[in-house]
Amino acid sequence: MESPRFILKQELPRLFAASRLTPRFDVNEFVERVYRRRNKSSHGGSRLEHEPIEAMVNDVLLLSGIYLLIECAYLGLDSCLALTKFQNAMGRPLPLRAA
């Protein structure tokens, strides 16, 4: 059985392609960063104090945007329109662009 980390690295590019979006970030690096934080958090969490807060906020927003794309794909909604509305509501762009 494949690890969730491996599956994310394989499936995120497919999700973006199906959503007609292109990531402007390295998907593998993003997944590694999220898993590194997850591991730090699960082992006491105090080491997260040394993480730059802006980077963590950006990753949380990106994860929220990815979740939105998954839901749009599941419901058959326009992911580009949903992403535009999400970005406008958050007041900052995500590193994704329409393909």
N, C-alpha and C positions, 0 to 999 in steps of 0.2 A: 504494500500500500504506500502511495506517495505521501510525502509530508504536505501539510497545508502551505508551507513556504514555497515548495516546488510547484504546487497546483496554482497558486497565485501568480507566480512568474510566468506560467504557461497561459493561464486564462485571462489575465488582465489585458494583454494585447488583443486577444480575440474579442473581449467585451468592448474595448474602445473601437475596434474596427466595426463591430456590429452596430455600435451607437453612432457611427459616422464621425468619430472624434479621434484626434491624434494627440497622444501625450507629448508634452514638451519637457519631459523629465525622463530619467533613466528608471524604468519600471523595476529592474532587478535591485538597483540601489535603494529605491523607495521601500520595497518589500523587506530588504535586509535591515533598513533603519527602523521600520515598524517592529520587526521581530526582535531587534536588539533592545528597543525600549520595553517591549513586552517582557523579555527575559529579565531586564533590570527590575522592572516593577514586581515581577513574581518572586524575586529574591530579596525583598525588603524595601525596594523603591527609593531608598534615600539617595541612591546614586543619580536619580533623575533630577535632583536639585541642580546638577551641573550641566544639564541640557539647556541650550538657549530656548527661552520661552517662545520666541517668534517662530522658530523652526517647528516646535511642537504644535503650535496653533495652526500653522500652514498645513502640516500633515494631518491634523484632525479635520480640517476643512476639506482637504483632498479626499480623505477616507469617507467623509459624509457625501461628497460629490460622487464618488465611486458607488456608494450604496444607492444614491439616487438613480444613477445610470442602470444599476441592476434592476431596481424596481420598475423603471421605465421600460426596460427590455421585457420584463415579465408581464407588464400590463399592456404592452404594445403602444406606448406613448412616445411622442417625439422627444428624444433625449437631448437634442441640441437646444430646443426651446426650454426644456426643464432646467438644463444647465445654465442657460442665460438668466433665467429667473432666479435661480439659486445664487449665482454670482452677484446679481443686482441686490438681492436681499442681504447678502453677507458684506457687501461693499468692497469686495476685492475679487480680482480675477483668479481663476484656478489655472494651473499650467496645462490646459487642454485647449485644443482649437478644433473647429469644424473641419472635417476632412474634405 
